[in-house]
Amino acid sequence: IECYPMRDPTIDPFLEKVEGDALALPVKSPDVGSSRTAWGTDRGFVYVMEMQGVPSLLFRLKTDGIVSSRIAAAKGNRFFFGSEGGQVYGIEATRSGQVLWSQPIGEPFYNEPLVFGNQVLLRSAYGNLFSLDTATGSLTWEQPLRGVGELVGVIDGKLYLTTLSGHCEVADLATGDLVFAPRGLQPADFVVNAMTNRLYLVSESG
C-alpha cells in the first residue's frame, strides 16, 4: 500500500507490504478526527491502518474466506463485513485490534453491509438478507428476508430495497417483514443512501 501526502509532495510516500491485493476500495471511519481505514485482500486478510501523522498498519485479521466487498464503517471506529466463507464480523479499530464478534451464517457474502442504528444488514449471495446486532452479532430477525437484490436506504424505520427481479419493496426494519410493494416501480439504477431521508432512483430513460 502506498500513501502520498497531499499538502507536501516533496515528502516521500509511505510504503508498506501487505499480504494480497485489495478487492475493493478502502473505507474510512466516520468518526470526527479519525482516519482509521480498513480493507480486505484476496489472501483472506482484513487490514486496518492509521492514516494520521505517520501512517501505520494497526493490525490485520485472518478471516474465514475472502472479504471481497467493500467493508462497512460505523461510529466508534467499528467496521463490519461478511466473507465468502459465510462468516460475518464486527471489529473495533484499536491499536491491537479487537474482534467484537464473529457470527457464522453459512451463506457466502459478496455485498457491502448497510449499517443503520444498531443493525448490520447484509445480503448473501443467495438473495437472503440478514440483520445482526452491531454490539453482539446476534440475529435480530426471526428469519432472513428472501429474494433481495440490493439495499437502497432506510426512512422512518422502513427498509427500501430491490428484489432479484428488479422491483422495489419496503420492509419493516425491526422485524424484516414485507410491508409494501410499490406497483410498477422498477428502477434501472439507484444511489444507496443510509445518511438522510431521501431515496435516489434512476429510470431506464434517465
C-alpha positions, -999 to +999 in steps of 0.1 A: +000+000+000+012+035-008+002+067+009+010+101-007+009+134+013-014+159-004-001+190+013+036+185+006+045+165-025+082+166-016+077+141+012+085+105+003+054+083+002+047+058+029+051+023+016+041-009+033+038-045+021+006-063+028-004-099+020-027-099-010-043-074-034-072-052-023-105-064-039-125-032-031-118+004-021-107+010+015-132+026+038-125+053+065-141+055+099-169+082+100-157+094+134-147+131+135-109+133+138-104+096+130-086+084+099-086+047+106-092+028+074-099-008+066-099-031+035-098-068+026-074-087+004-076-117-018-055-137+007-082-136+033-070-108+054-086-076+066-062-048+074-067-016+095-045+014+091-040+046+109-036+075+084-029+105+107+006+117+112+030+090+100+008+063+085+010+029+102-007-005+100-025-012+132-034-048+128-046-075+104-073-101+108-073-135+092-108-142+081-128-174+072-129-169+035-121-138+014-137-105+021-143-093-015-168-065-009-162-030+005-163-030+043-190-010+061-177+016+086-197+029+117-191+053+145-168+042+173-141+031+148-161+000+141-161-020+109-185-047+097-181-072+069-190-107+056-168-133+040-171-157+011-169-184+038-202-173+053-188-156+084-198-121+095-175-100+116-176-069+138-143-053+147-131-022+165-100-005+152-080-002+183-042-003+183-041-041+189-074-048+171-105-060+188-129-086+173-163-076+187-179-107+175-178-133+147-211-149+136-213-180+113-242-177+088-233-204+064-240-184+032-214-166+011-213-128+012-202-106-016-221-073-009-212-044+013-232-043+045-256-015+054-252-003+089-282+017+104-286+023+141-278-009+159-283-031+129-260-046+104-279-056+072-261-080+049-273-098+018-260-132+010-251-145-025-284-164-024-305-132-020-312-137+017-310-105+038-298-109+074-300-084+103-274-086+130-270-066+162-239-043+160-230-050+196-233-087+198-236-101+163-268-119+172-295-122+146-323-097+152-349-111+128-366-145+132-358-153+096-340-136+068-358-116+041-356-136+009-354-126-027-334-094-021-314-078-048-300-046-034-305-023-004-315+013-012-319+031+021-338+035+054-365+060+062-387+061+094-380+025+104-387+012+069-361-005+047-363+002+010-348-025-013-350-041-048-359-077-054-340-102-075-365-094-103-357-057-101-388-044-084-389-022-053-402-034-019-404-019+016-398-039+047-401-032+084-366-026+097-373-040+132-388-073+121-378-078+084-414-083+074-426-071+040-450-041+044-454-026+009-446-033-027-450-002-049-467-014-081-447-008-113-417+008-096-387-009-113-356+014-113-327+008-136-303+022-111-302+039-077-278+055-052-275+038-018-283+063+009-280+055+046-275+090+058-307+110+050-344+105+044-340+107+006-341+079-020-325+084-054-338+062-081-330+063-118-353+051-146-343+035-178-350+067-197-327+087-174 
